[in-house]
Amino acid sequence: MDVSNILNSVMIISGMGLAFGLGLGYAGKKFAVEEDPKLELIKEALPGANCGGCGFVGCGEFAEAVLEGRAKANGCPVGGNNVAEKLADILGIKVEKLEKMVAFVKCNGNHYKSNFKYEYYGISDCNIVAQLNGGIKGCEYGCIGIGTCVQACKFGALSLVDGIAVVDKEKCTACKACVNACPKALIELIPYKNMVTVTCNSNDNGKTVKSNCQVGCIGCKLCMKACEFDAIVVENLLAKVDYSKCTLCYECTKNSPTSALNGLMSTYSINIYIFFFF
């Protein structure tokens, strides 16, 4: 092939590439959609955790949804009310303050309080263990204790204590990563201020619960009868707390024969107690 022909071909292709490039550059400027300056402000106000707790893939997508009205300004669980107020100022709107929520593990059947069916040696994944005869514990509703939820938390709010996942309320951002990670659906969000909890998730009858765990709920309804505010109900042999009615009187916890219903005084209550009695 003649060298001149090769050079001509190269020049033609290069020219076409240059022409297309210039054309695309012009079209990009001509038809570019100007970005709303508020979008960048919203992105800067967000924590940048990209945890998905807002229901979107990341903070960038959430920011776009807030600007377009597809998401609420108070929809970031990590940022809470502080971030919500910043977004409201940027958008010039009013925002409803939300109650702080934290994750709670509905199981207290640790290594010392539960019976086990077998010992597991393998991949550290609760989802895998859950497929093996319902898990390692006699109670098929209990925490498997491998720590998949701990691994899912980006904020270090969960840890394993004696084979049970435990939440650090001060670190929890209510992003729901642990909620989605638990194959037993053992984790739920509850109000931060509430101290009354049912640390059990079993729907077995009382006899079966007792044979599997020392601290499981047996559905006796004593706690429900003790509550004057109808804040405790027993459904499917399991006590549940209606946090909208709970007054933190702790009467229900005094009538829990297996300690499945727990109540811890808040810091404020403890301070009052110390002031008056010491």
N, C-alpha and C positions, 0 to 999 in steps of 0.2 A: 504493500500500500504506500502511495506517495506521502512523504512527510508533510507536504503542504496541505493535503486533504485532511490529515489528522489534526493539524493546527487549526484549520478552518472549522472542523467539527467541534473542537474544544472551545474555540472562540464563540461559536454559535450557541453551544450549550451554556457557556458562562454568561453570555448576553441574556439568554432566556431566563437563567436563574436570577440575574440581577434585576431584570424587568419584573419578574414575579415578586421578588423581594420588595422592590419599591412599591409595587401595586398593593401588596398586603400591608405594608407599613402605612400607606396612605389610607387604605380602607380601615385599618385599625384606629387611626386618629379620627377619621371622618365619622365612623359609626360607633365610636367608643361611648359606653354608658358611664356617665360621671358618677363616682361613688359618693354617697351621702357622707359628709364629714362626721356625722354623728356615729357612724358605724365604727370608726377607729376609736372614738371616745368610749363607746360601749365595750369594745374589746379590751381597752386599757383598764377599764374599771373591773372587769371580770378577773377572778383569781388565776386563770390559766391552768387549772388542774386537769382539764379534758377528761374528767372522770365519767361523764355520761349520765350523771345523776339528774340532769335537767331533762333528759329524754332525747337529747341530740348527740350526734357523734362527738362533738367537741365544742369548746368555747366559741370558736369562730362561727360555727353553724348556729349556735344558740344566739349569738349577737345579731346575726342576720334575721333570725326568726323574731327576736324582740323588736327590732327596728320595723319589720314588716307587719307586726301585730299578730304573728302566729304563735308567740310565746309571751307569757307574762313576765314583767320586770322582776317579780319576786320568785322566779322559777329556778334560781341557782341555789341549791341547798348548801353548797360549800361557802358561798359568800354571805348567805343569810340576809338579814334585814339591812345590814350596812351597805352591801352591794346593791340591794334592791332600791334603797334610797338614792344612791348615786345614779342608777339607771333612770330613776323617776325624774331626777333633776335634769339629766341630759335630754330626756324626751318631753319634759314639761308636763308630766302627768302625776296623778296621785297613785300611791301603791299601798296595798293592804299589808300590814305587818303580820307575819306568820309566826306561830309558836315554834320554838326550837324543838326539833325532834332528834332522837338518837336511836341507834340500833339496840335491840335487846335479844338475847339468845334464850329461847324458851326451854331450857334444860339445865339441870344442876346435877345430873347423874354422873358424877365423875368416877374415876377408877376405884374409889373406896366405897361408893354408894350404889354401884350398878353391878349386875351379873353379866358375864360375857359368854358368848357362844363359842368363840374361837379366838386365836391370836392371828393377827394379819402381818405378813411380811411381803411387801411389794411396793408398787408405785404409790407415792404419797398423793392420793387424789380421792376425796370423799365420794365423788361420783362413781368411781370404779368400785370402791368398797360397798357402796349402797346396792350394787347389783349382785353382790355375793351374799345371798340368803338374807337380804335386808340390812346387812351391816354386822358389825362384830358384837353388838350388845343384844341382850335378851329382849330389851325394849326396842322395837323396830322404829319407834318415833324419836328416839334419843339422838343426841349429838354424837357423830361418828368419831370426832376428835382427831382427825388427820390434819386439819388446818387449811382446807381449800379456801375458806372464807378469809383466813388470816393472810394468805397469799394474794387474795383479790383486793384487799384494802390498801390503797395508796397512801394512807395517812397514818399508818401504824397504830390504828385504834383497836385492833384485835390481837389477842394472844391466846395461847393454849395454857391452861392451868389444870393440871391433873387430868388431862384428856378432855377438857371442856373449853369451848371457845368463850372468851370473856371480853366484854367491850369496855374500853376506856371512854367514858362519857365526855371527858374534856377534849379528847382528840377526835371523836366521831363527828363527821360532817353530814351524816344522813344521805350519803351519795347512793346508797342502795346496792353497792357493788357486792357486799357480803350477802345481802338478801337474795340477790340473783344467783350467787355462787353456791348456796346451800341446797343440796339435793333433797333434804328432808323438810324444806320450807320451815325451818326452825327459827329463823330470824325475822323480826318485824320492827317497824319503827314505832316508838312510843314517845309521849311528851317527856322532854328533858327533866321537867320539874317533878314528875310523878315518881314516887318511891315504892308504890305497891305493884308487885309483879307476880305472875304465876309462872314459876320456873319449871314448867312441864308442858308437853305437847301430846301426851298419850290419850287415845280414845279407847283404850282397853278397860275392861271392868276392874273394879277394885282389887279383886283377888289376883288377877294377872299382873296388875301394876306392882303390887306388893312383892310378888315373886321375882320381879325383874329389877326393881329399884326401891331404895329406902326412902327416897324423897319425892316420889311421883304423886300426882293428884289422883285420888281414888274416887272422885265424883260424889263425895258424901253429902254435899250441899250445906255443911255446917257453916262455912264462910258466907254463903248466900243468905242464910237465915240470920246471921249476925249483923249483916249490913242494913242500916236503917234508910239508906239512900238508894237502894236498888241498883247499886253500882257493880254488884257481882251477879253473874248468871252462870249456870252450869248447863252446857250444851254438849251433847255427845260424850257425856261422862267426864267433861273437862271444864274446870272453872275458868271464867274469863272476866276481865276487868273492863268496865265501861268508863273510860277516863273522863268523859264529859260529865259524869255524875260523881266520881270519886272525890271525897273531901279530905282524904288522908287522915281519917280518924283511927285507922289501923285495927279496928275491931275485928275485921275479917281475918287478919293474920293471927290473932289470938286463938282462933278456932280452927286452925289448920293442923290436923293430927299428924301430917307427914312433913310439915314445913314446906310444902309446895308453893304456898302463898307467902311471899316475903314482903316486909315493909321496913324500909330504912328511913330514919328521920333525916330531913334535909339539914344542911349546915345551919340554916336559920333556926330551926327547931332545937338543934343541939346547943346553940349559943344561948337561947332562951332558958333551956333546961339548966345549963351550967350557971347562969346568972341567978336564977331563983333558988337553986338547991345547994350551991357551993359558995 
